[in-house]
Amino acid sequence: QRVEEELTKVLPNARVIRMDVDTTSRKGAHEKLLSAFGEGKADILLGTQMIAKGLDFPNVTLVGVLSADTTLHIPDFRSAEKTFQLLTQVSGRAGRHEKPGHVIIQTYTPSHYSIQLTKTHDYETFYQHEMAHRREQAYPPYYFLALVTVSHEEVAKAAVTAEKIAHFLKANCGADTKILGPSASPIARIKDRYRYQCVIKYKQETQLSALLKKILEHYKREIEQKHVMISIDMNPYMMM
């Protein structure tokens, strides 16, 4: 909404279609807005990530990305991959036919390889950079991951429980297994429950399943009464 307001000030004659959760909540609204833009009923299509993929409009010659760092600075080891993927996809919306296209990206970290390599769509070089980073930081595909998240209505209880779980894992896992945390989750509170997590990085940990089962059994009564909630995600896709 703020961007739309600024556009009307800078380009008062431009017709703008905004696509976000508010404007596409009704059934069929998504298709209706895209059809209107494709038919030339608007000059600018403004939206969230939903307009980055799969759109083919021959008259689109300029694509602008605001705050490209949003996905880059998410606390997730796939953040660079997701940023490169998103920027490459949205860049492909411009100049798809006879008219040439231009892409302008707003970023506070223009030197980062995920943003620099978007200019040339250099997948191979991005792969080399990303794999070197993941190897150094012990992330997939060089290590497996497991994510243990503890939540409780009292922040101290969540923190103490997570600390006990981390201590138990560190005392019983192999020397090559890395236990990170516990620390407050990136989304530290959901529905009045405080969240703490620890990350397990391992190459081969034959006892891990048994150890995680012991943890659940130990807190079984509290889990059943919903005082403590413990979730275990093997090979998590999201670290939030």
Kinemage of the C-alpha trace (Angstrom):
@kinemage 1
@onewidth
@group {chain A} dominant
@subgroup {mainchain}
@vectorlist {calphas} color= white
{ca gln a 1} P 0.000 0.000 0.000
{ca arg a 2} L 2.843 2.385 0.829
{ca val a 3} L 4.544 1.690 -2.503
{ca glu a 4} L 1.246 2.257 -4.310
{ca glu a 5} L 0.868 5.621 -2.561
{ca glu a 6} L 4.378 6.661 -3.604
{ca leu a 7} L 3.761 5.577 -7.198
{ca thr a 8} L 0.694 7.777 -7.462
{ca lys a 9} L 2.797 10.742 -6.305
{ca val a 10} L 5.677 10.095 -8.721
{ca leu a 11} L 3.555 8.896 -11.650
{ca pro a 12} L 0.102 10.426 -11.116
{ca asn a 13} L -1.155 9.352 -14.537
{ca ala a 14} L -0.049 5.729 -14.254
{ca arg a 15} L -2.708 3.083 -13.773
{ca val a 16} L -1.652 0.651 -11.028
{ca ile a 17} L -2.923 -2.839 -10.220
{ca arg a 18} L -1.890 -4.050 -6.784
{ca met a 19} L -1.711 -7.767 -6.054
{ca asp a 20} L -1.311 -8.848 -2.458
{ca val a 21} L -3.234 -10.715 0.225
{ca asp a 22} L -5.757 -7.874 0.563
{ca thr a 23} L -6.626 -7.598 -3.133
{ca thr a 24} L -6.647 -11.325 -3.958
{ca ser a 25} L -8.616 -12.693 -1.012
{ca arg a 26} L -11.794 -13.182 -3.045
{ca lys a 27} L -12.199 -16.204 -5.286
{ca gly a 28} L -11.088 -15.491 -8.827
{ca ala a 29} L -9.506 -12.140 -7.932
{ca his a 30} L -6.014 -13.338 -8.818
{ca glu a 31} L -6.968 -14.287 -12.388
{ca lys a 32} L -9.121 -11.179 -12.810
{ca leu a 33} L -6.287 -8.809 -11.916
{ca leu a 34} L -3.770 -10.573 -14.145
{ca ser a 35} L -6.204 -10.583 -17.059
{ca ala a 36} L -6.799 -6.843 -16.632
{ca phe a 37} L -3.058 -6.170 -16.706
{ca gly a 38} L -2.574 -8.425 -19.724
{ca glu a 39} L -5.330 -6.566 -21.564
{ca gly a 40} L -3.548 -3.266 -21.043
{ca lys a 41} L -5.968 -1.867 -18.465
{ca ala a 42} L -3.035 -0.859 -16.227
{ca asp a 43} L 0.503 0.388 -16.727
{ca ile a 44} L 2.075 -1.033 -13.574
{ca leu a 45} L 1.571 -4.377 -11.835
{ca leu a 46} L 2.598 -4.027 -8.197
{ca gly a 47} L 2.720 -7.060 -5.982
{ca thr a 48} L 4.423 -9.398 -3.577
{ca gln a 49} L 6.370 -12.520 -4.541
{ca met a 50} L 3.241 -13.953 -6.157
{ca ile a 51} L 3.952 -11.951 -9.340
{ca ala a 52} L 7.544 -13.171 -9.665
{ca lys a 53} L 6.877 -16.499 -11.333
{ca gly a 54} L 5.360 -17.703 -14.560
{ca leu a 55} L 3.889 -14.475 -15.917
{ca asp a 56} L 4.310 -13.693 -19.624
{ca phe a 57} L 3.357 -10.183 -20.738
{ca pro a 58} L 4.959 -9.061 -24.034
{ca asn a 59} L 4.750 -5.340 -23.235
{ca val a 60} L 6.565 -5.515 -19.893
{ca thr a 61} L 9.930 -3.812 -20.389
{ca leu a 62} L 10.856 -2.856 -16.818
{ca val a 63} L 10.932 -4.897 -13.623
{ca gly a 64} L 11.748 -3.332 -10.266
{ca val a 65} L 12.489 -5.223 -7.048
{ca leu a 66} L 12.204 -3.393 -3.727
{ca ser a 67} L 14.127 -4.577 -0.661
{ca ala a 68} L 15.774 -7.561 -2.319
{ca asp a 69} L 17.565 -8.234 0.981
{ca thr a 70} L 14.368 -9.358 2.680
{ca thr a 71} L 14.859 -13.005 1.743
{ca leu a 72} L 18.662 -12.780 1.908
{ca his a 73} L 18.722 -11.964 5.622
{ca ile a 74} L 16.203 -14.566 6.748
{ca pro a 75} L 17.943 -16.826 9.317
{ca asp a 76} L 17.939 -19.867 7.042
{ca phe a 77} L 20.892 -21.535 5.348
{ca arg a 78} L 18.921 -21.494 2.067
{ca ser a 79} L 18.451 -17.703 2.117
{ca ala a 80} L 21.023 -17.012 -0.633
{ca glu a 81} L 19.543 -19.769 -2.785
{ca lys a 82} L 16.023 -18.415 -2.343
{ca thr a 83} L 17.166 -14.864 -3.086
{ca phe a 84} L 18.964 -15.869 -6.273
{ca gln a 85} L 16.004 -17.967 -7.363
{ca leu a 86} L 13.472 -15.201 -6.731
{ca leu a 87} L 15.506 -12.441 -8.387
{ca thr a 88} L 16.288 -14.596 -11.402
{ca gln a 89} L 12.626 -15.501 -11.813
{ca val a 90} L 11.294 -11.973 -11.470
{ca ser a 91} L 13.996 -10.636 -13.799
{ca gly a 92} L 12.676 -12.991 -16.436
{ca arg a 93} L 9.347 -11.133 -16.517
{ca ala a 94} L 10.873 -8.252 -18.523
{ca gly a 95} L 11.826 -8.318 -22.199
{ca arg a 96} L 10.310 -11.702 -22.922
{ca his a 97} L 9.383 -10.892 -26.529
{ca glu a 98} L 10.582 -8.376 -29.130
{ca lys a 99} L 10.942 -5.395 -26.790
{ca pro a 100} L 14.141 -5.246 -24.693
{ca gly a 101} L 13.824 -5.413 -20.931
{ca his a 102} L 15.529 -3.765 -17.962
{ca val a 103} L 15.675 -4.837 -14.320
{ca ile a 104} L 16.377 -2.557 -11.342
{ca ile a 105} L 17.068 -4.151 -7.950
{ca gln a 106} L 17.096 -2.206 -4.679
{ca thr a 107} L 19.497 -3.758 -2.179
{ca tyr a 108} L 21.705 -2.846 0.768
{ca thr a 109} L 24.143 -5.662 -0.059
{ca pro a 110} L 24.825 -5.275 -3.794
{ca ser a 111} L 28.147 -7.118 -3.539
{ca his a 112} L 26.569 -10.394 -2.345
{ca tyr a 113} L 27.021 -13.153 -4.916
{ca ser a 114} L 23.335 -14.077 -4.928
{ca ile a 115} L 22.514 -10.566 -6.165
{ca gln a 116} L 25.564 -9.966 -8.368
{ca leu a 117} L 25.093 -13.214 -10.294
{ca thr a 118} L 21.452 -12.388 -10.993
{ca lys a 119} L 22.677 -9.907 -13.606
{ca thr a 120} L 24.044 -12.696 -15.800
{ca his a 121} L 21.794 -15.532 -14.581
{ca asp a 122} L 25.022 -17.377 -13.802
{ca tyr a 123} L 23.719 -20.559 -12.176
{ca glu a 124} L 27.031 -22.418 -12.274
{ca thr a 125} L 29.038 -19.719 -10.488
{ca phe a 126} L 26.260 -19.315 -7.918
{ca tyr a 127} L 26.394 -23.070 -7.302
{ca gln a 128} L 30.150 -22.938 -6.693
{ca his a 129} L 29.835 -20.042 -4.216
{ca glu a 130} L 26.894 -21.597 -2.412
{ca met a 131} L 28.432 -25.052 -2.077
{ca ala a 132} L 31.667 -23.604 -0.712
{ca his a 133} L 29.676 -21.666 1.911
{ca arg a 134} L 27.629 -24.699 2.924
{ca arg a 135} L 30.694 -26.914 3.166
{ca glu a 136} L 32.423 -24.380 5.418
{ca gln a 137} L 29.363 -23.914 7.651
{ca ala a 138} L 28.439 -27.637 7.768
{ca tyr a 139} L 25.059 -27.416 6.084
{ca pro a 140} L 23.331 -29.741 3.582
{ca pro a 141} L 24.273 -31.449 1.375
{ca tyr a 142} L 27.455 -31.971 3.440
{ca tyr a 143} L 25.595 -32.509 6.714
{ca phe a 144} L 22.117 -33.665 7.678
{ca leu a 145} L 19.978 -31.431 9.889
{ca ala a 146} L 17.409 -31.927 12.606
{ca leu a 147} L 15.503 -29.105 14.284
{ca val a 148} L 14.082 -29.405 17.806
{ca thr a 149} L 11.652 -26.646 18.803
{ca val a 150} L 10.277 -26.202 22.327
{ca ser a 151} L 7.392 -23.890 23.177
{ca his a 152} L 5.733 -22.910 26.451
{ca glu a 153} L 3.520 -20.110 27.738
{ca glu a 154} L 6.340 -19.063 30.080
{ca val a 155} L 9.555 -17.931 28.424
{ca ala a 156} L 11.752 -19.250 31.252
{ca lys a 157} L 10.181 -22.705 31.062
{ca ala a 158} L 10.713 -22.867 27.294
{ca ala a 159} L 14.350 -21.786 27.661
{ca val a 160} L 15.133 -24.202 30.505
{ca thr a 161} L 13.510 -27.156 28.724
{ca ala a 162} L 15.412 -26.416 25.535
{ca glu a 163} L 18.643 -26.117 27.532
{ca lys a 164} L 18.090 -29.526 29.126
{ca ile a 165} L 17.387 -31.104 25.739
{ca ala a 166} L 20.510 -29.564 24.213
{ca his a 167} L 22.626 -30.733 27.161
{ca phe a 168} L 21.244 -34.281 26.824
{ca leu a 169} L 22.007 -34.353 23.103
{ca lys a 170} L 25.535 -32.984 23.552
{ca ala a 171} L 26.258 -35.612 26.209
{ca asn a 172} L 25.000 -38.530 24.126
{ca cys a 173} L 25.737 -37.711 20.469
{ca gly a 174} L 28.972 -38.539 18.724
{ca ala a 175} L 31.949 -36.185 18.644
{ca asp a 176} L 31.337 -35.294 14.986
{ca thr a 177} L 27.749 -34.199 15.636
{ca lys a 178} L 27.236 -30.479 16.191
{ca ile a 179} L 24.512 -29.156 18.513
{ca leu a 180} L 23.700 -25.475 18.034
{ca gly a 181} L 21.752 -23.651 20.706
{ca pro a 182} L 19.426 -23.532 22.356
{ca ser a 183} L 18.426 -20.071 21.235
{ca ala a 184} L 15.209 -18.183 20.755
{ca ser a 185} L 13.532 -19.162 17.490
{ca pro a 186} L 13.561 -16.554 14.685
{ca ile a 187} L 9.822 -16.263 15.332
{ca ala a 188} L 10.174 -16.128 19.091
{ca arg a 189} L 6.482 -16.157 20.010
{ca ile a 190} L 3.397 -17.625 18.356
{ca lys a 191} L -0.083 -17.634 19.902
{ca asp a 192} L 1.218 -16.587 23.323
{ca arg a 193} L 3.757 -19.410 23.404
{ca tyr a 194} L 7.494 -18.678 23.578
{ca arg a 195} L 9.700 -20.734 21.285
{ca tyr a 196} L 13.276 -21.972 21.658
{ca gln a 197} L 15.140 -24.283 19.349
{ca cys a 198} L 18.338 -26.225 18.871
{ca val a 199} L 19.801 -27.441 15.581
{ca ile a 200} L 21.532 -30.777 15.169
{ca lys a 201} L 24.108 -31.120 12.386
{ca tyr a 202} L 25.351 -34.627 11.707
{ca lys a 203} L 26.868 -36.826 9.035
{ca gln a 204} L 26.204 -40.166 10.665
{ca glu a 205} L 24.427 -40.408 13.989
{ca thr a 206} L 22.967 -43.878 14.416
{ca gln a 207} L 21.546 -43.141 17.882
{ca leu a 208} L 19.783 -39.908 16.987
{ca ser a 209} L 16.314 -41.389 16.443
{ca ala a 210} L 16.517 -43.246 19.744
{ca leu a 211} L 17.735 -40.125 21.571
{ca leu a 212} L 14.926 -37.987 20.175
{ca lys a 213} L 12.412 -40.675 21.139
{ca lys a 214} L 13.764 -40.647 24.704
{ca ile a 215} L 13.293 -36.882 24.852
{ca leu a 216} L 9.648 -37.162 23.797
{ca glu a 217} L 9.029 -39.979 26.269
{ca his a 218} L 10.641 -37.978 29.096
{ca tyr a 219} L 8.307 -35.015 28.486
{ca lys a 220} L 5.320 -37.150 27.489
{ca arg a 221} L 3.087 -36.094 30.382
{ca glu a 222} L 3.790 -32.381 29.926
{ca ile a 223} L 3.248 -32.734 26.181
{ca glu a 224} L -0.098 -34.467 26.714
{ca gln a 225} L -1.193 -31.679 29.063
{ca lys a 226} L 0.080 -29.110 26.508
{ca his a 227} L 2.255 -27.382 29.081
{ca val a 228} L 5.289 -28.049 26.909
{ca met a 229} L 5.183 -28.581 23.164
{ca ile a 230} L 8.150 -30.211 21.453
{ca ser a 231} L 8.397 -30.533 17.691
{ca ile a 232} L 11.151 -32.435 15.899
{ca asp a 233} L 11.753 -31.788 12.217
{ca met a 234} L 14.196 -34.076 10.432
{ca asn a 235} L 15.821 -32.402 7.422
{ca pro a 236} L 13.781 -29.212 7.874
{ca tyr a 237} L 13.041 -27.102 4.836
{ca met a 238} L 12.338 -24.028 6.967
{ca met a 239} L 14.447 -23.050 9.992
{ca met a 240} L 11.865 -20.629 11.419
